[in-house]
Amino acid sequence: MTKTIAGVILAGGRATRMGGGDKALLPVAGRPMLAHVIARLAPQVTALALNANGDPARFADFGLPVLPDPLPDQPGPLAGVLAGMEWAAAQGYTHLLTVAGDTPFLPEDLVARLAKAEFTLAASPDDTGRLRQHPTVGLWPVTLRESLRAALLRGERKVGRWAAEHGAQSVVFTAQPDPFFNVNTPDDLTLAEARFSPS
């Protein structure tokens, strides 16, 4: 079966380490971080949406559908994956690509490499060479959406654990600096700014 792939940017978190608010809207190199993520991802997928909770009007400038979590109380990224799966399935897509809204350096060959298997998650080596999984960056078959909904209703919150139980394979990206660097803290924001503006 030929894969047809839609993308969802996960931006439904609470951003507690950044002091709350919409982390994806913080400026990096003169643009909201989300704009950098969209620029990297949009050429790689056929359709793109955003998973976020609250008033969708704050994202209106980006022109993307905004998908709220389908379950209450913001149960974490798996709920965003489910929102994306349900949207993608309704549009007739076979697979959903997910990325986090705080990863502005995503690889330009992300989809091409993840799509070589049915269900994949990205991984990359850290500064010490130890392999680090990136469970919110993955390619998900939308046929798993009912199983995912059931798991969430049982209280499952661990993306990597649920994915592993359903046969997800790791795809290792070795490019440096790490293309999956994510902005969690004010210090990370400074580092991201430096990557866009090397001295």
C-alpha positions as CSV (number, residue, x, y, z in Angstrom):
1,M,0.0,0.0,0.0
2,T,1.3,3.4,-0.9
3,K,1.7,5.7,2.0
4,T,-0.1,9.1,2.0
5,I,1.2,11.3,4.7
6,A,-0.3,14.2,6.6
7,G,1.6,16.1,9.3
8,V,0.7,17.5,12.7
9,I,2.8,19.8,14.8
10,L,2.3,19.1,18.5
11,A,2.0,22.3,20.4
12,G,-0.5,21.4,23.1
13,G,1.8,21.3,26.0
14,R,1.9,23.6,29.1
15,A,5.5,24.8,28.6
16,T,6.1,24.8,32.4
17,R,9.9,25.0,32.1
18,M,9.5,28.1,29.9
19,G,7.1,29.8,32.4
20,G,3.9,28.7,30.6
21,G,2.2,30.1,27.5
22,D,2.7,29.0,23.9
23,K,6.3,28.0,23.5
24,A,5.9,27.6,19.8
25,L,5.1,31.3,19.4
26,L,8.3,32.5,21.0
27,P,10.5,34.4,18.6
28,V,13.7,32.8,17.3
29,A,15.7,34.6,14.6
30,G,13.0,37.1,14.1
31,R,10.1,34.7,13.6
32,P,7.9,32.6,15.8
33,M,9.5,29.2,16.5
34,L,6.4,27.6,14.9
35,A,7.2,29.4,11.6
36,H,10.5,27.6,11.4
37,V,8.9,24.2,12.1
38,I,6.3,24.8,9.4
39,A,9.0,25.9,6.9
40,R,10.9,22.6,7.5
41,L,7.9,20.4,7.5
42,A,5.4,21.7,4.9
43,P,7.4,20.7,1.9
44,Q,7.6,17.1,3.2
45,V,3.9,16.4,3.7
46,T,0.7,16.7,1.7
47,A,-1.4,18.4,4.4
48,L,-0.4,20.0,7.7
49,A,-2.3,20.8,10.9
50,L,-1.5,22.0,14.5
51,N,-2.4,20.3,17.7
52,A,-3.1,22.9,20.4
53,N,-5.7,23.6,23.1
54,G,-7.5,26.8,24.0
55,D,-8.4,29.6,21.6
56,P,-7.3,28.6,18.1
57,A,-7.4,32.3,17.0
58,R,-3.9,32.9,18.4
59,F,-2.5,30.7,15.6
60,A,-4.7,32.2,12.8
61,D,-1.7,33.8,11.1
62,F,-0.3,30.4,10.2
63,G,-3.3,29.3,8.2
64,L,-3.3,25.7,9.6
65,P,-6.2,23.7,11.0
66,V,-6.0,23.7,14.8
67,L,-6.8,20.3,16.4
68,P,-7.6,20.3,20.1
69,D,-6.9,17.2,22.2
70,P,-9.8,14.8,21.9
71,L,-9.7,14.0,25.6
72,P,-10.0,16.4,28.5
73,D,-7.3,17.6,31.0
74,Q,-4.4,17.8,28.4
75,P,-3.2,14.2,28.9
76,G,0.0,14.8,27.0
77,P,1.5,14.3,23.5
78,L,-0.3,11.0,22.9
79,A,-3.5,12.9,22.9
80,G,-2.1,15.2,20.3
81,V,-1.1,12.1,18.2
82,L,-4.6,10.8,18.5
83,A,-6.1,14.2,17.4
84,G,-3.8,14.1,14.4
85,M,-4.6,10.5,13.5
86,E,-8.3,11.1,13.6
87,W,-7.9,14.2,11.4
88,A,-5.6,12.5,9.0
89,A,-7.9,9.4,8.7
90,A,-10.9,11.6,8.0
91,Q,-8.9,13.3,5.2
92,G,-8.1,9.8,3.7
93,Y,-4.4,9.7,4.7
94,T,-2.8,6.4,5.6
95,H,-0.1,7.9,7.9
96,L,0.5,10.8,10.2
97,L,3.8,12.5,10.7
98,T,4.2,14.2,14.1
99,V,6.8,16.7,15.3
100,A,7.1,18.9,18.3
101,G,6.4,22.6,18.0
102,D,9.7,23.5,19.7
103,T,12.0,21.7,17.2
104,P,13.0,24.4,14.7
105,F,15.9,22.5,13.1
106,L,14.1,19.4,11.7
107,P,15.8,17.4,9.0
108,E,14.7,18.2,5.4
109,D,14.7,14.4,4.7
110,L,12.7,13.6,7.8
111,V,9.7,12.1,6.0
112,A,11.7,10.3,3.4
113,R,13.7,8.5,6.0
114,L,10.9,7.7,8.4
115,A,8.6,6.4,5.6
116,K,10.9,3.5,4.8
117,A,9.0,1.4,7.4
118,E,5.4,1.2,8.5
119,F,5.7,2.8,12.0
120,T,8.9,4.7,12.9
121,L,10.2,7.1,15.5
122,A,13.3,9.3,15.2
123,A,16.4,8.9,17.3
124,S,19.8,10.7,17.3
125,P,23.0,10.6,19.3
126,D,23.5,13.1,22.1
127,D,26.8,15.0,22.8
128,T,28.3,11.8,24.4
129,G,27.2,9.6,21.5
130,R,24.4,7.9,23.5
131,L,21.4,7.3,21.3
132,R,18.4,9.4,22.3
133,Q,14.8,8.6,21.3
134,H,12.5,11.4,20.1
135,P,9.1,9.8,20.6
136,T,7.1,12.9,19.5
137,V,8.9,12.8,16.1
138,G,7.4,9.9,14.3
139,L,5.4,8.4,11.4
140,W,2.2,6.7,12.7
141,P,-0.2,4.4,10.8
142,V,-3.6,5.9,11.3
143,T,-5.1,2.4,11.6
144,L,-3.8,2.4,15.2
145,R,-6.1,5.3,16.3
146,E,-8.7,3.1,18.1
147,S,-6.0,1.2,20.0
148,L,-4.4,4.6,21.0
149,R,-7.7,6.0,22.2
150,A,-8.3,2.9,24.3
151,A,-4.7,3.2,25.8
152,L,-5.3,6.8,26.6
153,L,-8.6,6.0,28.3
154,R,-6.7,3.4,30.4
155,G,-4.3,6.1,31.5
156,E,-1.3,5.5,29.2
157,R,0.8,8.7,28.9
158,K,4.2,7.4,27.7
159,V,4.6,7.9,23.9
160,G,7.7,5.7,23.6
161,R,6.3,2.8,25.6
162,W,3.0,2.7,23.7
163,A,4.8,3.0,20.3
164,A,7.2,0.2,21.2
165,E,4.3,-2.1,22.2
166,H,3.0,-1.5,18.7
167,G,6.2,-2.3,16.8
168,A,7.6,1.1,16.2
169,Q,11.1,1.1,14.7
170,S,13.9,3.6,15.4
171,V,15.4,5.6,12.6
172,V,18.7,7.1,13.6
173,F,19.7,10.6,12.3
174,T,23.4,11.2,12.9
175,A,23.7,14.8,11.6
176,Q,25.3,17.3,13.9
177,P,24.3,19.6,15.5
178,D,21.3,17.6,16.6
179,P,18.4,18.3,14.2
180,F,15.9,17.4,17.0
181,F,17.2,20.0,19.5
182,N,14.1,21.2,21.3
183,V,13.6,24.4,23.1
184,N,12.4,23.7,26.7
185,T,14.0,26.5,28.7
186,P,15.1,30.1,28.3
187,D,18.7,28.8,28.0
188,D,17.6,26.5,25.1
189,L,16.0,29.5,23.4
190,T,19.4,31.3,23.6
191,L,21.1,28.3,22.1
192,A,18.6,28.1,19.3
193,E,19.1,31.8,18.5
194,A,22.8,31.2,18.3
195,R,22.4,28.3,15.9
196,F,20.4,30.6,13.5
197,S,23.0,33.4,13.9
198,P,26.5,31.8,14.2
199,S,29.2,34.2,14.9
